[in-house]
């Protein structure tokens, strides 16, 4: 897993061919990122299923409750298979836009 600290979020990029290896590594560092916005970039070489990404649903809910954002970048899944509150986008630019929009929503009290 590659970890990059950006100005208003932490980018976690998978660099393995196994989703489970990536997920387990994420779980081991998740407590360190409790107060940070997180973007997870899933490698296109990983065969990711709806069930795989569903493992992140509780993390996304927890982040929202803590006043931070959680976004997954993946082009290999149908976003309509997930709740509207679960942010899955195809590009880093869209992920950064979601973080900005959610920050504005929090400031406005939504």
N, CA, C and O of each residue as an XYZ file, in Angstrom:
440
protein
N       0.846     -1.173      0.000
C       0.000      0.000      0.000
C       0.890      1.235      0.000
O       1.834      1.350      0.782
N       0.567      2.134     -0.882
C       1.278      3.401     -0.944
C       0.411      4.442     -0.244
O      -0.789      4.533     -0.500
N       1.028      5.229      0.645
C       0.299      6.245      1.405
C       0.903      7.605      1.114
O       2.105      7.812      1.279
N       0.052      8.539      0.676
C       0.501      9.908      0.412
C      -0.345     10.868      1.220
O      -1.574     10.793      1.193
N       0.303     11.771      1.939
C      -0.388     12.797      2.695
C      -0.538     14.026      1.811
O       0.455     14.625      1.399
N      -1.768     14.399      1.524
C      -2.062     15.582      0.719
C      -2.506     16.697      1.659
O      -2.536     16.503      2.874
N      -2.848     17.855      1.115
C      -3.189     19.004      1.960
C      -4.431     18.767      2.818
O      -4.452     19.161      3.984
N      -5.465     18.132      2.265
C      -6.681     17.949      3.061
C      -7.191     16.506      3.069
O      -8.344     16.252      3.418
N      -6.326     15.564      2.681
C      -6.711     14.157      2.737
C      -5.474     13.267      2.666
O      -4.367     13.720      2.375
N      -5.701     12.000      2.940
C      -4.652     10.999      2.788
C      -5.079     10.059      1.659
O      -6.199      9.547      1.661
N      -4.180      9.835      0.695
C      -4.443      8.961     -0.443
C      -3.771      7.616     -0.195
O      -2.557      7.530     -0.014
N      -4.599      6.563     -0.190
C      -4.098      5.207     -0.008
C      -4.276      4.470     -1.336
O      -5.398      4.327     -1.822
N      -3.192      4.012     -1.910
C      -3.227      3.359     -3.212
C      -2.815      1.911     -3.074
O      -1.814      1.590     -2.433
N      -3.606      1.035     -3.688
C      -3.254     -0.385     -3.654
C      -2.104     -0.633     -4.617
O      -2.110     -0.138     -5.744
N      -1.128     -1.393     -4.175
C      -0.025     -1.762     -5.049
C       0.213     -3.267     -4.970
O       1.335     -3.752     -5.114
N      -0.872     -3.982     -4.738
C      -0.846     -5.434     -4.674
C      -1.905     -5.975     -5.623
O      -2.790     -5.232     -6.049
N      -1.828     -7.229     -5.951
C      -2.825     -7.824     -6.838
C      -3.945     -8.510     -6.073
O      -4.803     -9.158     -6.673
N      -3.942     -8.373     -4.765
C      -4.953     -9.020     -3.938
C      -5.748     -7.971     -3.162
O      -5.184     -7.191     -2.394
N      -7.056     -7.963     -3.371
C      -7.887     -7.021     -2.641
C      -7.829     -7.297     -1.141
O      -7.734     -6.363     -0.345
N      -7.884     -8.551     -0.754
C      -7.878     -8.908      0.669
C      -6.591     -8.439      1.344
O      -6.638     -7.944      2.470
N      -5.448     -8.584      0.683
C      -4.187     -8.080      1.247
C      -4.263     -6.570      1.450
O      -3.859     -6.058      2.494
N      -4.775     -5.869      0.460
C      -4.918     -4.416      0.566
C      -5.869     -4.046      1.700
O      -5.559     -3.176      2.513
N      -7.015     -4.699      1.757
C      -8.006     -4.400      2.792
C      -7.434     -4.662      4.190
O      -7.618     -3.846      5.093
N      -6.757     -5.771      4.371
C      -6.175     -6.081      5.680
C      -5.130     -5.052      6.083
O      -5.038     -4.684      7.255
N      -4.349     -4.590      5.130
C      -3.361     -3.535      5.415
C      -4.079     -2.234      5.813
O      -3.658     -1.540      6.738
N      -5.168     -1.921      5.098
C      -5.946     -0.734      5.433
C      -6.495     -0.822      6.854
O      -6.398      0.142      7.613
N      -7.066     -1.957      7.218
C      -7.634     -2.146      8.550
C      -6.568     -1.924      9.619
O      -6.856     -1.367     10.678
N      -5.342     -2.358      9.347
C      -4.273     -2.217     10.337
C      -3.855     -0.764     10.566
O      -3.326     -0.443     11.630
N      -4.080      0.118      9.595
C      -3.694      1.526      9.770
C      -4.891      2.457      9.935
O      -4.713      3.659     10.134
N      -6.090      1.926      9.855
C      -7.280      2.772      9.852
C      -7.386      3.664     11.090
O      -7.801      4.817     10.968
N      -7.031      3.180     12.252
C      -7.143      3.976     13.482
C      -6.292      5.236     13.425
O      -6.645      6.247     14.033
N      -5.170      5.190     12.698
C      -4.301      6.365     12.552
C      -4.965      7.464     11.717
O      -4.587      8.632     11.812
N      -5.938      7.097     10.915
C      -6.542      8.040      9.975
C      -7.938      8.478     10.417
O      -8.694      9.028      9.616
N      -8.281      8.244     11.667
C      -9.629      8.498     12.160
C     -10.096      9.942     11.925
O     -11.268     10.164     11.619
N      -9.219     10.898     12.059
C      -9.582     12.315     11.935
C      -9.224     12.913     10.575
O      -9.224     14.133     10.417
N      -8.920     12.069      9.600
C      -8.510     12.554      8.286
C      -9.493     12.129      7.204
O     -10.150     11.094      7.315
N      -9.582     12.938      6.165
C     -10.307     12.529      4.963
C      -9.456     11.476      4.267
O      -8.231     11.585      4.213
N     -10.126     10.453      3.733
C      -9.415      9.347      3.087
C      -9.930      9.147      1.669
O     -11.135      9.134      1.421
N      -8.983      8.989      0.741
C      -9.304      8.549     -0.607
C      -8.552      7.238     -0.815
O      -7.341      7.162     -0.607
N      -9.281      6.220     -1.225
C      -8.678      4.922     -1.520
C      -8.729      4.715     -3.025
O      -9.792      4.776     -3.643
N      -7.571      4.471     -3.596
C      -7.485      4.217     -5.034
C      -7.199      2.733     -5.240
O      -6.121      2.236     -4.915
N      -8.194      2.044     -5.788
C      -8.074      0.612     -6.041
C      -7.425      0.407     -7.409
O      -7.877      0.962     -8.411
N      -6.374     -0.387     -7.439
C      -5.682     -0.668     -8.692
C      -6.626     -1.357     -9.662
O      -7.438     -2.193     -9.267
N      -6.512     -1.002    -10.922
C      -7.343     -1.629    -11.945
C      -6.919     -3.067    -12.220
O      -7.647     -3.811    -12.878
N      -5.749     -3.467    -11.723
C      -5.306     -4.848    -11.899
C      -5.936     -5.790    -10.879
O      -5.840     -7.010    -11.016
N      -6.576     -5.231     -9.864
C      -7.263     -6.051     -8.865
C      -8.686     -6.297     -9.339
O      -9.400     -5.358     -9.693
N      -9.088     -7.534     -9.346
C     -10.461     -7.879     -9.691
C     -11.332     -7.628     -8.460
O     -11.415     -8.473     -7.569
N     -11.978     -6.468     -8.418
C     -12.752     -6.046     -7.256
C     -14.233     -6.307     -7.481
O     -14.785     -5.973     -8.529
N     -14.860     -6.904     -6.491
C     -16.290     -7.201     -6.579
C     -17.086     -6.256     -5.690
O     -16.531     -5.531     -4.865
N     -18.388     -6.284     -5.878
C     -19.293     -5.511     -5.029
C     -19.101     -5.913     -3.563
O     -19.090     -5.055     -2.680
N     -18.954     -7.187     -3.311
C     -18.776     -7.692     -1.950
C     -17.477     -7.173     -1.334
O     -17.427     -6.851     -0.147
N     -16.422     -7.095     -2.157
C     -15.144     -6.563     -1.662
C     -15.320     -5.129     -1.176
O     -14.967     -4.801     -0.043
N     -15.861     -4.287     -2.030
C     -16.006     -2.875     -1.668
C     -17.000     -2.676     -0.532
O     -16.898     -1.704      0.216
N     -17.946     -3.572     -0.399
C     -18.919     -3.476      0.694
C     -18.249     -3.580      2.054
O     -18.815     -3.145      3.057
N     -17.051     -4.150      2.102
C     -16.309     -4.210      3.364
C     -16.008     -2.806      3.904
O     -15.799     -2.635      5.106
N     -15.986     -1.815      3.030
C     -15.687     -0.438      3.436
C     -16.921      0.345      3.902
O     -16.780      1.479      4.360
N     -18.107     -0.224      3.797
C     -19.332      0.510      4.161
C     -19.307      1.011      5.602
O     -19.682      2.154      5.864
N     -18.875      0.179      6.530
C     -18.849      0.607      7.934
C     -17.816      1.702      8.157
O     -18.020      2.594      8.980
N     -16.712      1.638      7.429
C     -15.685      2.682      7.533
C     -16.255      4.006      7.025
O     -16.066      5.047      7.654
N     -16.951      3.965      5.889
C     -17.538      5.179      5.316
C     -18.541      5.797      6.288
O     -18.571      7.015      6.460
N     -19.352      4.969      6.916
C     -20.340      5.462      7.880
C     -19.643      6.094      9.085
O     -20.041      7.164      9.546
N     -18.621      5.441      9.584
C     -17.864      5.955     10.728
C     -17.192      7.286     10.397
O     -17.191      8.203     11.218
N     -16.623      7.392      9.198
C     -15.978      8.641      8.783
C     -16.996      9.778      8.746
O     -16.717     10.881      9.216
N     -18.169      9.510      8.191
C     -19.205     10.536      8.102
C     -19.616     11.001      9.507
O     -19.798     12.196      9.741
N     -19.759     10.053     10.431
C     -20.111     10.386     11.813
C     -19.023     11.210     12.496
O     -19.323     12.019     13.374
N     -17.763     11.014     12.103
C     -16.640     11.753     12.677
C     -16.392     13.094     11.994
O     -15.488     13.835     12.382
N     -17.194     13.406     10.977
C     -17.028     14.681     10.285
C     -15.895     14.690      9.285
O     -15.315     15.738      9.002
N     -15.576     13.515      8.744
C     -14.555     13.427      7.702
C     -15.144     12.686      6.500
O     -16.235     12.123      6.581
N     -14.419     12.693      5.400
C     -14.903     12.088      4.158
C     -14.125     10.823      3.833
O     -12.967     10.659      4.219
N     -14.801      9.932      3.107
C     -14.211      8.672      2.672
C     -14.664      8.436      1.239
O     -15.863      8.367      0.966
N     -13.704      8.312      0.320
C     -14.019      8.147     -1.102
C     -13.167      7.015     -1.672
O     -11.985      6.885     -1.355
N     -13.791      6.204     -2.514
C     -13.079      5.128     -3.201
C     -13.025      5.454     -4.690
O     -14.026      5.846     -5.291
N     -11.841      5.286     -5.272
C     -11.681      5.443     -6.714
C     -11.626      4.044     -7.318
O     -10.716      3.265     -7.037
N     -12.614      3.744     -8.148
C     -12.664      2.453     -8.825
C     -13.527      2.591    -10.061
O     -14.608      3.178    -10.015
N     -13.046      2.050    -11.158
C     -13.812      2.079    -12.403
C     -14.475      0.734    -12.687
O     -15.245      0.604    -13.638
N     -14.174     -0.257    -11.867
C     -14.605     -1.613    -12.187
C     -15.919     -2.043    -11.537
O     -16.325     -3.198    -11.668
N     -16.586     -1.123    -10.837
C     -17.848     -1.490    -10.185
C     -18.960     -0.554    -10.632
O     -18.709      0.552    -11.111
N     -20.169     -1.007    -10.470
C     -21.335     -0.196    -10.777
C     -21.729      0.563     -9.506
O     -22.142     -0.053     -8.524
N     -21.605      1.873     -9.517
C     -21.900      2.660     -8.317
C     -23.362      2.563     -7.899
O     -23.693      2.828     -6.743
N     -24.237      2.187     -8.822
C     -25.652      2.049     -8.494
C     -25.916      0.849     -7.594
O     -27.018      0.712     -7.063
N     -24.928     -0.021     -7.411
C     -25.063     -1.176     -6.524
C     -24.846     -0.817     -5.058
O     -24.971     -1.672     -4.181
N     -24.521      0.450     -4.794
C     -24.183      0.878     -3.437
C     -25.092      2.026     -2.990
O     -25.697      2.702     -3.823
N     -25.187      2.245     -1.673
C     -25.995      3.370     -1.180
C     -25.434      4.709     -1.674
O     -24.240      4.826     -1.951
N     -26.299      5.702     -1.780
C     -25.870      7.038     -2.230
C     -24.842      7.661     -1.295
O     -24.060      8.515     -1.713
N     -24.837      7.244     -0.044
C     -23.909      7.815      0.930
C     -22.508      7.216      0.840
O     -21.595      7.662      1.535
N     -22.338      6.215     -0.008
C     -21.045      5.548     -0.194
C     -20.414      6.117     -1.455
O     -20.897      5.869     -2.560
N     -19.348      6.870     -1.297
C     -18.732      7.602     -2.408
C     -17.757      6.741     -3.194
O     -16.674      6.408     -2.713
N     -18.158      6.383     -4.418
C     -17.283      5.664     -5.345
C     -17.267      6.450     -6.651
O     -18.311      6.704     -7.252
N     -16.075      6.829     -7.074
C     -15.928      7.642     -8.281
C     -14.814      7.061     -9.151
O     -13.996      6.285     -8.657
N     -14.767      7.424    -10.449
C     -13.749      6.855    -11.342
C     -12.407      7.591    -11.364
O     -11.419      7.030    -11.837
N     -12.340      8.842    -10.862
C     -11.082      9.601    -10.979
C     -10.714     10.308     -9.679
O     -11.560     10.542     -8.816
N      -9.434     10.641     -9.562
C      -8.937     11.368     -8.384
C      -9.558     12.761     -8.312
O      -9.841     13.255     -7.221
N      -9.773     13.396     -9.460
C     -10.363     14.729     -9.471
C     -11.767     14.717     -8.862
O     -12.124     15.599     -8.082
N     -12.556     13.705     -9.230
C     -13.900     13.608     -8.669
C     -13.856     13.299     -7.172
O     -14.696     13.786     -6.416
N     -12.898     12.507     -6.747
C     -12.747     12.207     -5.323
C     -12.413     13.479     -4.545
O     -12.972     13.715     -3.474
N     -11.508     14.295     -5.075
C     -11.160     15.560     -4.420
C     -12.363     16.498     -4.383
O     -12.563     17.207     -3.397
N     -13.167     16.509     -5.448
C     -14.382     17.337     -5.473
C     -15.366     16.913     -4.386
O     -15.983     17.762     -3.742
N     -15.512     15.626     -4.181
C     -16.424     15.142     -3.140
C     -15.951     15.586     -1.765
O     -16.760     16.002     -0.937
N     -14.665     15.502     -1.517
C     -14.129     15.951     -0.223
C     -14.439     17.428     -0.012
O     -14.857     17.826      1.075
N     -14.236     18.240     -1.045
C     -14.525     19.670     -0.940
C     -16.019     19.933     -0.718
O     -16.392     20.755      0.120
N     -16.863     19.233     -1.470
C     -18.313     19.434     -1.323
C     -18.792     19.012      0.058
O     -19.613     19.703      0.661
N     -18.298     17.900      0.564
C     -18.719     17.454      1.890
C     -18.224     18.405      2.980
O     -18.908     18.600      3.985
N     -17.051     18.993      2.792
C     -16.548     19.975      3.755
C     -17.472     21.195      3.780
O     -17.779     21.723      4.849
N     -17.907     21.634      2.615
C     -18.844     22.773      2.536
C     -20.157     22.417      3.198
O     -20.711     23.221      3.947
N     -20.667     21.217      2.931
C     -21.926     20.770      3.558
C     -21.807     20.770      5.077
O     -22.737     21.192      5.764
N     -20.688     20.306      5.610
C     -20.495     20.290      7.074
C     -20.467     21.710      7.613
O     -21.048     21.985      8.663
N     -19.796     22.619      6.905
C     -19.743     24.012      7.351
C     -21.145     24.652      7.366
O     -21.445     25.494      8.212
N     -21.985     24.236      6.420
C     -23.336     24.788      6.345
C     -24.320     24.058      7.265
O     -25.483     24.447      7.374
N     -23.849     23.006      7.918
C     -24.683     22.301      8.877
C     -25.552     21.203      8.294
O     -26.536     20.807      8.919
N     -25.220     20.708      7.130
C     -25.997     19.612      6.544
C     -25.531     18.274      7.048
O     -26.077     17.243      6.657
